[in-house]
């Protein structure tokens, strides 16, 4: 919870920043606060069974990984002795503080129930984080106190928590909430803004906690935030804690009483009512004794934490690797995801993080005066090349290919990142694209001399082709060795020679036919016969003449004579010739 009404007091200092603000930063995360936020978003039994809270944590982490934002999980340790009364009150085990609990010096911290449902949720989150390369620091007592120490010692750039008392522990930059929708944003509070705009330092905030109530004290009964703020401002940040140490909270009652006295005098109320409220030992206000006040103040100023130079902190600040196989196993166990789905979610983010780290290396080298070209850098660029330009939610991006990122081939990254990390790849991409556009738009044109000769050659070929068509239309030209033989005793006998030779190109073929076969001219055959032309696609034509020769056994055979003197042209031949001429003419127009 933190300090009552403190977030409302600091409302004017709240800033909503884009998620990109966390790029290249290291932040500590109060893991319990994140799990409470995610649990509240999915309280149903189904959501708990499906571990929706853990999926939400996974998507938060992957969004920050893509920004090269280094995360440190911090968990709560034992419950501080000074917080036991508040802790038990929250568990509804008692609404009043017992006599033993009021003697804080005799109490010790209490170990948390690590077997509770919430503790198991935190353990699952830690396992998921370790697979993603996120270290976890187990606090001695309060997690927000440990985060504040790391932030105040400049070991991290900010802290994620919803407990407002983190400012009292010394934090300088606090992120209260994170949103991943619409590009993502974070709610940020800077202690510098609180000091400048409101005039409250760390001492003032501790005093407000004593007045308004916190995890460590119940505050002054009947004192609201506006009155408390006015009292703190009237005293000043530098001396307010010294005044409390010397006078206790009696000065608070005096100021409150003086304010009420003016109000009561105007209303003509009895003065004894004011005297009753001015009782400095008044149990009505639930005031802490001076020794208890000092214990609360010391709990904020000197919390039990791992020191900045401790081994636990050094181990946490080390860089841990991403464990792909372990993550696939965890996602399969918790979410029932196949390995391919897990890779699809996380590998593009890991690749983008690697590119940002490479960008930081080039930037650092450039700041040191070492402007090395891409191929001379000691670290190889993880980006292989740019494939094409893309628009993602109105943002300029590039689809790129990767060198070696656990089998990832392509993904989409912001255009400004590519421009910063490896502008040479963009230049290479633009050159290829320009060259490709020129090839598409520009057709090769022959020179005038070559154009004239090629026109003459094409025209000659077209004329020859048309001549062949005309010849084929006026005469059925067949292969010299292709003929159809019809016998009086047979239905049909076909003798076909498969050689593609014309009789006028092979004189030996025609000579052989004339020498071996005795021909005699006869009249038209009285037998109705059909000629099957196996080689030419021309329509069937009726025979004009029949030749007869006698075999060695004395049997006569009728042979159809295909004369070249035939000049009849069928309508189909004329139609085909006309279509072919038009087609060739269109080709000639398109080419020239």
Secondary structure, DSSP 8 states (H G I E B T S, - for coil): --STTHHHHTGGG-EEEEGGGGTT-EEEEEHHHHHHHHHHT--SHHHHHTTHHHHHHHHHHHHHHHTT-EEEEEE--SB-GGGHHHHHHHTTS-SS--HHHH-GGG---B---TTSHHHHHHHHHHHHHHHTT-EEEE-SS-HHHHHHHHHHTTSSSEEE-S-GGGTTTT-SEEEEEEE-STT-EEEEEEHHHIIIII---HHHHHHHHHHH--SS----TT--HHHHHHHHHHH-TTTHHHHHHHHTTHHHHHHHHHHHHHHHHHTT--THHHHHHT-TT-GGGT---HHHHHHHHHHHHS-----TTSHHHHHHHS-----HHHHHHHHHHHT---HHHHHHHHHHHHHHHHHHHHHHHHHHHHHTT----GGGSSS--SEEEEEEEEEETTEEEEEEEEEEETTEEEEEEEHHHHHHH-HHHHHHHHHHHHHHHHHHH------HHHHHHHHHHHHHHHHHHHHHHHHHHHS---BTTEEEEEESSSS-EEEE-----BTTT-HHHHHHHHHHS--EEE---SS------SS--S------EEEEEE-TTS-EEEEEE--TT-----HHHHHHHHHHHHHHHHHHHHH-
